[in-house]
């Protein structure tokens, strides 16, 4: 490379043939250590970011929230497990065996007497605890049951679309596998957790959807029209929120007739959950409407003769829909805990149906839990789901704030 000074006083750079060949493969770096292509790509990305819409900005910020990303993966796995629970569970809700009451979790092994034999489990046999003299189940090392996949089992139906008797896994030779142990009636806890998740994860979503609609309708009417309508609605909300939540849920659940079908009970519990939670969202919507109804575009719509319902549905609600989704996401954990509490107290889902709250009923006895700690495993799923929804709601709340810079957590 050589520098020459032409007559006009400016310097030019002449590259040798070898330098030109290298330049075709690697660009010259500029200030900051970035190549021209990198600078252009960064400029295009910045222009695209500032020209993006609200939902695009939310998604961009949400992707930088690591806890929210992990929570989405966890919730996705939980809901996939709930959808395909009949296939994933080795046993159905009616399967029990009195010979395996309070059995400990089954350990999957791969080596037998120092040799690789593949995944298998030992059979179970009854023995006597030498200290407490109570009957316990221990592994029978003389009986080996190999783990198999896509095995025949009890028949199940996939939301009434089709039926099958194939389950994801099982064991051969008439053996039993209990990944999370069994309950006091000899029922597989792993299968009941999977099947119970269909109730524990769906009731909150349906309940929040109902409260979402009620909150938007009532809150928008109160915030847009104001005056006497707003006063009456706010007083009703204050009266409803003055009652303690759990006793009110218990009173409403106690009013449900006994021996109702499982589907009807599901509907009743969903309505009870939604009946309480809509007040919080209604106040959020009302405050947004009070601040937005004086904006110029709303006043212009009024002057143009647009009907109030159209102004509410077309101009106002879409403007803060992201905040409503955040509020709805943060309300789901409360719904999950409410359903779990009702079922735990015996006022929610009843047998033969099950939920995580029903499974925790056996954990009321401290002495039983100290002997059989595996009965607390459903509590782990409740905590995991609640934390995942809280972290996801936190990430959505940060992403919906236009004045908050995206940061990694």
C-alpha positions as CSV (number, residue, x, y, z in Angstrom):
1,X,0.0,0.0,0.0
2,X,1.3,3.4,-0.9
3,X,0.2,7.0,-0.3
4,X,0.4,9.7,-3.0
5,X,-0.3,13.4,-2.8
6,X,-2.0,14.7,-6.0
7,X,-2.0,18.2,-7.1
8,X,-5.3,19.1,-5.4
9,X,-3.7,18.4,-2.0
10,X,-5.8,15.3,-1.1
11,X,-4.3,12.0,-0.3
12,X,-5.3,8.8,-2.0
13,X,-4.6,5.2,-1.0
14,X,-3.3,2.7,-3.6
15,X,-3.6,-0.9,-2.7
16,X,-1.3,-3.6,-4.1
17,X,-2.8,-6.6,-5.9
18,X,-2.4,-8.8,-2.8
19,X,-4.0,-6.2,-0.6
20,X,-6.9,-5.9,-3.0
21,X,-7.4,-9.7,-2.8
22,X,-7.3,-9.6,1.0
23,X,-9.8,-6.7,1.0
24,X,-12.3,-8.7,-1.0
25,X,-12.3,-11.3,1.8
26,X,-12.2,-9.0,4.8
27,X,-13.4,-5.4,4.9
28,X,-11.4,-2.5,6.3
29,X,-12.4,-1.7,9.9
30,X,-13.5,1.8,10.8
31,X,-13.8,3.7,14.1
32,X,-15.0,1.5,16.9
33,X,-13.7,-1.7,15.3
34,X,-16.8,-2.3,13.1
35,X,-16.8,-3.0,9.4
36,X,-18.9,-1.0,7.0
37,X,-21.3,-4.0,6.6
38,X,-21.7,-4.2,10.3
39,X,-22.4,-0.5,10.6
40,X,-25.0,-0.7,7.9
41,X,-26.6,-3.7,9.5
42,X,-26.7,-2.0,12.8
43,X,-28.2,1.1,11.2
44,X,-30.9,-0.9,9.5
45,X,-31.7,-2.8,12.7
46,X,-32.0,0.5,14.6
47,X,-34.3,2.0,11.9
48,X,-36.4,-1.1,12.0
49,X,-36.7,-1.0,15.8
50,X,-37.9,2.7,15.9
51,X,-40.3,2.0,13.0
52,X,-41.8,-1.1,14.7
53,X,-45.3,-1.2,16.1
54,X,-46.2,-1.7,19.7
55,X,-46.5,-5.5,19.6
56,X,-43.1,-5.8,17.8
57,X,-41.5,-3.6,20.5
58,X,-43.0,-5.7,23.2
59,X,-41.7,-9.0,21.7
60,X,-38.2,-7.4,21.2
61,X,-38.0,-6.4,24.8
62,X,-39.5,-9.7,26.1
63,X,-36.8,-11.7,24.3
64,X,-34.2,-9.9,26.4
65,X,-35.9,-10.9,29.6
66,X,-34.3,-14.3,30.4
67,X,-36.6,-15.2,33.3
68,X,-39.6,-14.6,31.1
69,X,-38.1,-16.8,28.4
70,X,-37.5,-19.6,30.8
71,X,-41.0,-19.2,32.2
72,X,-42.5,-19.5,28.7
73,X,-40.6,-22.7,28.1
74,X,-41.7,-24.1,31.5
75,X,-45.4,-23.1,30.9
76,X,-45.2,-24.6,27.4
77,X,-44.0,-27.9,28.7
78,X,-46.7,-27.9,31.5
79,X,-49.5,-27.2,29.1
80,X,-48.2,-29.7,26.6
81,X,-48.2,-32.3,29.4
82,X,-51.7,-31.3,30.3
83,X,-53.0,-31.7,26.7
84,X,-51.3,-35.1,26.1
85,X,-51.8,-36.3,29.8
86,X,-53.8,-39.4,28.9
87,X,-51.0,-40.6,26.6
88,X,-48.1,-39.6,28.9
89,X,-49.7,-41.1,32.0
90,X,-49.1,-44.8,32.4
91,X,-52.4,-45.2,34.3
92,X,-55.8,-43.6,34.3
93,X,-57.7,-42.0,37.2
94,X,-59.5,-45.2,38.0
95,X,-56.4,-47.4,38.2
96,X,-55.5,-48.4,41.8
97,X,-54.0,-51.4,43.5
98,X,-54.4,-52.0,47.3
99,X,-51.2,-53.9,47.3
100,X,-49.2,-50.8,46.5
101,X,-50.6,-48.3,49.0
102,X,-48.2,-45.4,49.8
103,X,-45.5,-46.9,47.7
104,X,-42.3,-44.9,47.4
105,X,-41.2,-43.4,44.0
106,X,-39.8,-46.1,41.7
107,X,-36.2,-45.7,40.8
108,X,-35.2,-46.4,37.2
109,X,-32.0,-48.3,37.0
110,X,-29.6,-49.2,34.1
111,X,-27.1,-51.6,35.6
112,X,-27.8,-54.9,37.3
113,X,-25.0,-56.6,39.2
114,X,-22.5,-54.4,37.4
115,X,-23.7,-55.1,33.9
116,X,-25.6,-52.8,31.5
117,X,-29.2,-54.1,31.0
118,X,-31.0,-51.0,29.9
119,X,-33.7,-49.0,31.7
120,X,-35.6,-51.2,34.2
121,X,-37.2,-51.2,37.6
122,X,-37.3,-53.7,40.4
123,X,-40.5,-55.3,41.6
124,X,-41.9,-54.4,44.9
125,X,-42.4,-56.6,47.9
126,X,-43.9,-56.0,51.4
127,X,-41.6,-56.1,54.4
128,X,-41.7,-54.9,58.0
129,X,-39.8,-51.9,59.3
130,X,-37.6,-53.2,62.1
131,X,-38.0,-50.0,64.2
132,X,-41.6,-49.0,63.7
133,X,-42.9,-52.4,62.7
134,X,-45.1,-50.9,60.0
135,X,-45.5,-52.5,56.6
136,X,-43.3,-50.9,53.9
137,X,-42.7,-51.6,50.3
138,X,-39.1,-52.4,49.3
139,X,-37.4,-53.3,46.0
140,X,-37.3,-57.0,45.1
141,X,-33.9,-57.4,43.3
142,X,-34.8,-60.8,42.0
143,X,-37.6,-59.4,39.8
144,X,-36.6,-57.1,36.9
145,X,-39.1,-55.3,34.8
146,X,-37.7,-53.6,31.7
147,X,-39.0,-50.2,30.7
148,X,-40.8,-50.2,27.4
149,X,-42.3,-47.4,25.3
150,X,-45.6,-47.2,23.5
151,X,-47.2,-50.0,25.5
152,X,-50.8,-51.2,25.7
153,X,-52.7,-49.9,28.7
154,X,-56.1,-48.6,29.8
155,X,-58.2,-46.9,27.0
156,X,-58.3,-43.1,26.9
157,X,-59.9,-40.5,24.8
158,X,-58.3,-37.4,23.3
159,X,-61.0,-34.7,24.0
160,X,-63.6,-36.9,22.3
161,X,-61.8,-36.8,19.0
162,X,-60.4,-40.3,19.0
163,X,-59.7,-43.1,21.5
164,X,-56.6,-45.2,22.0
165,X,-55.0,-47.6,24.5
166,X,-51.4,-46.8,23.8
167,X,-49.3,-45.1,26.5
168,X,-45.9,-43.5,26.3
169,X,-44.2,-45.9,28.6
170,X,-44.7,-48.9,30.9
171,X,-42.9,-52.0,32.2
172,X,-43.1,-55.6,31.1
173,X,-43.8,-58.8,33.1
174,X,-46.8,-57.4,34.9
175,X,-44.7,-55.0,36.9
176,X,-45.7,-51.5,38.1
177,X,-43.9,-48.2,37.8
178,X,-44.6,-45.3,40.1
179,X,-42.3,-42.4,39.2
180,X,-43.7,-40.2,42.0
181,X,-45.0,-43.0,44.3
182,X,-48.6,-43.8,45.1
183,X,-51.3,-42.2,47.4
184,X,-53.2,-43.8,50.2
185,X,-55.4,-45.8,47.8
186,X,-52.6,-47.2,45.7
187,X,-53.0,-44.8,42.8
188,X,-50.1,-43.6,40.7
189,X,-49.2,-40.1,41.8
190,X,-47.4,-39.2,38.5
191,X,-50.5,-40.1,36.4
192,X,-52.8,-38.2,38.7
193,X,-50.5,-35.1,38.6
194,X,-50.6,-35.1,34.8
195,X,-54.3,-35.7,34.6
196,X,-55.0,-33.2,37.4
197,X,-53.1,-30.5,35.5
198,X,-55.9,-30.5,32.9
199,X,-58.1,-29.0,35.6
200,X,-55.6,-26.9,37.6
201,X,-54.2,-25.3,34.4
202,X,-57.5,-24.8,32.5
203,X,-59.8,-23.4,35.2
204,X,-57.5,-20.3,35.8
205,X,-57.4,-19.6,32.0
206,X,-61.1,-19.9,31.5
207,X,-61.8,-17.9,34.7
208,X,-59.4,-15.1,33.7
209,X,-60.9,-15.0,30.3
210,X,-64.4,-14.4,31.8
211,X,-63.1,-11.8,34.3
212,X,-61.2,-10.2,31.4
213,X,-64.4,-9.7,29.4
214,X,-66.3,-8.5,32.5
215,X,-63.5,-6.2,33.6
216,X,-63.2,-4.5,30.1
217,X,-67.0,-4.1,29.8
218,X,-67.7,-2.7,33.3
219,X,-64.4,-0.7,33.5
220,X,-64.9,0.9,30.1
221,X,-68.5,2.0,30.9
222,X,-67.4,3.4,34.2
223,X,-64.4,5.3,32.8
224,X,-66.0,6.6,29.6
225,X,-69.3,7.8,30.8
226,X,-68.3,8.7,34.4
227,X,-70.8,10.5,36.6
228,X,-73.5,8.5,38.4
229,X,-72.7,5.3,36.5
230,X,-69.0,5.5,37.5
231,X,-70.0,6.2,41.1
232,X,-72.4,3.2,41.4
233,X,-69.9,0.8,39.7
234,X,-67.1,1.9,42.0
235,X,-69.2,1.4,45.1
236,X,-70.2,-2.1,44.0
237,X,-66.5,-2.9,43.3
238,X,-65.5,-1.6,46.8
239,X,-68.2,-3.7,48.5
240,X,-67.1,-6.8,46.7
241,X,-63.4,-6.2,47.4
242,X,-64.2,-5.6,51.1
243,X,-65.0,-9.3,51.6
244,X,-62.1,-11.6,52.4
245,X,-61.3,-13.5,49.3
246,X,-60.9,-17.1,50.7
247,X,-64.1,-17.0,53.0
248,X,-66.1,-15.6,50.1
249,X,-64.9,-18.4,47.8
250,X,-65.7,-20.9,50.5
251,X,-69.2,-19.5,50.9
252,X,-69.9,-19.5,47.1
253,X,-68.5,-23.0,46.8
254,X,-70.6,-24.3,49.7
255,X,-73.7,-23.1,47.8
256,X,-73.0,-25.5,45.0
257,X,-75.3,-28.5,45.1
258,X,-73.7,-31.8,46.1
259,X,-73.3,-34.7,43.7
260,X,-73.2,-32.5,40.6
261,X,-71.5,-33.8,37.5
262,X,-67.8,-33.2,37.1
263,X,-68.3,-30.9,34.1
264,X,-71.0,-28.8,36.0
265,X,-68.6,-28.6,39.0
266,X,-65.9,-27.4,36.6
267,X,-68.2,-24.7,35.3
268,X,-69.3,-23.6,38.8
269,X,-65.7,-23.3,40.1
270,X,-64.7,-21.3,37.0
271,X,-67.6,-18.8,37.5
272,X,-66.7,-18.4,41.2
273,X,-63.1,-17.6,40.4
274,X,-64.1,-15.1,37.7
275,X,-66.8,-13.5,39.9
276,X,-64.1,-12.2,42.3
277,X,-61.2,-11.4,40.0
278,X,-62.9,-9.1,37.5
279,X,-63.0,-6.2,39.9
280,X,-59.2,-5.6,39.8
281,X,-59.1,-5.5,36.0
282,X,-62.2,-3.2,35.9
283,X,-60.4,-0.6,38.0
284,X,-57.3,-0.8,35.7
285,X,-59.5,-0.3,32.6
286,X,-61.5,2.5,34.3
287,X,-58.3,4.4,35.2
288,X,-57.0,4.1,31.6
289,X,-60.3,5.4,30.2
290,X,-60.3,8.4,32.5
291,X,-56.9,9.4,31.2
292,X,-57.5,8.6,27.5
293,X,-61.0,9.9,26.9
294,X,-59.7,13.5,26.9
295,X,-57.2,12.8,24.1
296,X,-57.5,14.7,20.8
297,X,-58.3,11.6,18.7
298,X,-61.1,10.7,21.1
299,X,-62.5,14.2,21.0
300,X,-62.3,14.2,17.2
301,X,-64.2,10.9,17.0
302,X,-66.9,12.5,19.2
303,X,-67.2,15.6,17.1
304,X,-67.4,13.3,14.0
305,X,-70.5,11.6,15.5
306,X,-68.9,8.2,16.2
307,X,-71.0,6.1,18.5
308,X,-69.6,5.7,22.1
309,X,-69.4,1.9,21.8
310,X,-67.4,2.2,18.7
311,X,-65.1,4.7,20.3
312,X,-64.6,2.4,23.2
313,X,-64.0,-0.8,21.1
314,X,-62.0,0.7,18.2
315,X,-60.2,3.7,19.6
316,X,-59.6,3.3,23.3
317,X,-59.3,-0.4,24.2
318,X,-56.8,-1.3,21.5
319,X,-54.6,1.5,22.7
320,X,-53.7,-0.2,25.9
321,X,-54.4,-3.9,25.1
322,X,-50.9,-4.8,26.0
323,X,-51.4,-3.6,29.6
324,X,-54.6,-5.6,29.8
325,X,-52.7,-8.7,28.7
326,X,-50.1,-8.1,31.3
327,X,-52.8,-7.7,34.0
328,X,-54.5,-10.9,32.8
329,X,-51.2,-12.8,33.0
330,X,-50.5,-11.6,36.5
331,X,-54.1,-12.6,37.6
332,X,-53.6,-16.3,36.6
333,X,-51.4,-17.3,39.6
334,X,-54.1,-16.0,41.9
335,X,-56.6,-18.1,40.1
336,X,-54.4,-21.2,40.4
337,X,-53.9,-20.7,44.1
338,X,-57.6,-20.1,44.5
339,X,-58.6,-23.3,42.8
340,X,-55.9,-25.2,44.7
341,X,-57.2,-23.8,48.0
342,X,-60.8,-24.7,47.3
343,X,-60.0,-28.2,46.2
344,X,-57.6,-28.6,49.2
345,X,-60.4,-27.7,51.5
346,X,-62.8,-30.1,49.8
347,X,-64.9,-27.4,48.3
348,X,-63.7,-27.5,44.7
349,X,-63.2,-30.4,42.3
350,X,-64.5,-33.7,43.7
351,X,-63.7,-37.3,43.0
352,X,-63.6,-39.0,40.5
353,X,-62.1,-35.9,39.0
354,X,-58.8,-34.7,40.3
355,X,-56.6,-31.5,40.5
356,X,-53.5,-30.5,42.2
357,X,-55.5,-29.2,45.1
358,X,-57.2,-32.5,45.5
359,X,-53.9,-34.3,45.5
360,X,-52.6,-32.1,48.3
361,X,-55.5,-33.1,50.6
362,X,-53.4,-36.1,51.7
363,X,-50.7,-33.6,52.7
364,X,-52.9,-32.2,55.5
365,X,-51.6,-34.8,57.9
366,X,-48.1,-33.8,59.0
367,X,-47.4,-37.2,60.4
368,X,-48.3,-38.8,57.0
369,X,-46.1,-36.3,55.1
370,X,-43.1,-37.0,57.4
371,X,-43.4,-40.7,56.6
372,X,-44.3,-40.3,52.9
373,X,-42.7,-37.0,51.8
374,X,-43.5,-37.8,48.1
375,X,-47.1,-36.7,48.8
376,X,-45.8,-33.1,48.6
377,X,-44.7,-33.5,45.0
378,X,-48.0,-31.8,43.7
379,X,-47.0,-28.7,45.7
380,X,-43.8,-28.5,43.6
381,X,-45.9,-28.2,40.4
382,X,-48.2,-25.5,42.0
383,X,-45.2,-23.5,43.0
384,X,-43.4,-23.9,39.7
385,X,-46.5,-22.8,37.7
386,X,-47.2,-19.8,39.9
387,X,-43.6,-18.6,39.7
388,X,-43.5,-19.1,35.9
389,X,-46.7,-17.0,35.5
390,X,-45.3,-14.3,37.8
391,X,-42.0,-14.1,36.0
392,X,-43.8,-14.1,32.6
393,X,-46.1,-11.3,33.8
394,X,-43.1,-9.4,35.1
395,X,-41.4,-9.7,31.7
396,X,-44.6,-8.6,29.9
397,X,-45.0,-5.6,32.3
398,X,-41.4,-4.4,31.5
399,X,-41.9,-5.0,27.8
400,X,-45.2,-3.1,27.7
401,X,-43.6,0.0,29.3
402,X,-42.5,2.2,26.4
403,X,-40.2,4.3,28.7
404,X,-38.3,1.3,30.1
405,X,-35.2,0.1,28.3
406,X,-34.8,-3.6,27.7
407,X,-32.4,-5.2,30.0
408,X,-31.3,-8.8,30.5
409,X,-32.2,-10.6,33.7
